[in-house]
Amino acid sequence: MRALGYLLITAGFLAGTVVAVQTEENHIAWDWFLPAFAVGVVGVVLARVGTKREARHETKLAGDLETLTTSLERLVDNLERLSAEDNAADPYRVHGRIDELLRDDLTSFADARECIGHIFSLAAYADVMNAFAAGERYVNRVWSASIDGWIDELEEYLGRATEQFRDARGKLQTLQQGRSG
């Protein structure tokens, strides 16, 4: 259905473009343009419905939920490992370690996050994402502090980021336990 929607969007756009180019200056051929526009609107509706159906597919939701759980576990573990390292010896290397240890899990979580709203609720989504987004901001702050060599800020925000990701993990675990229990 989504592919058909995109096809109709394209057809409506192209037909509207051809009508616009073929008409006289300062004159719109509404009898041709409006049907082309309507085809495009129908395409948008079909594409959105198809996308929502795919997003709600049970197998995809279960896989995305597993991705979220795994990503948060690895984020917390890697942040704890990074905090335990002697960052004062060379604060300028920490941004490279962040890229190495955290980037993939941050991306995986962000790509799969919508399943929280589909499985649980929008309120649950907002609750988990609030903690995740705060942790992500703190990681960005650590990355910047590493570039600038500010060890005190680096250490402080590593701790804050770890706490935020622990909080997000705990909230997600509570949601999962409530669902299975």
Phi, psi and omega in degrees: 000322180296319180296319177297320178301314179295324177296317179292323176300313180297314180297317179297318179296313181296317179296317178298322179293316179297317179298317181296323181285326185277348183272162179292160179296139180062025178221133180247130178275081185299327181295340175257326185289316182299318176297323177296318177298317180298320177299318178297318179295317177300320177299318178298315181297313180297320179296318180293317179297316179298319179295317179296319179297317179296319181295330182269357181301129189304317181296318179295318180298317179296318178295319179295322178296321177295320177299317179299313181298311180297316181298315180295321177300312181293323178299312180297313180300315182290326175293321176296319178296317179296321178294327182283342180288159179278082183286337180293332181296322179207081182295339183288349180267348186296322180298325176293321177293324177297313178300319182290316188268329192247333189305311184297319181289324176298317180293315180300316179297313182298323180290330185258359191299331185296339181295336179300314179294324180287321184277316188255283177183168177292327177295319178295319177302312181297321181296311180293316183291332176299312179293317180298314182296322177296316178299319179296320177297319179294322176298318178298324178292320176298316180302313180295320179297326178294316179301320182274350179078024181270091187294321182297313179294322178303310181294317181298314184280340170297316178296317179295318179297316180301316180296320180294319179290326173298318179298315178298317178299315179298319179294319179293318178298320178297318177299316181294320179294322177295328180286320184273340185266000000 
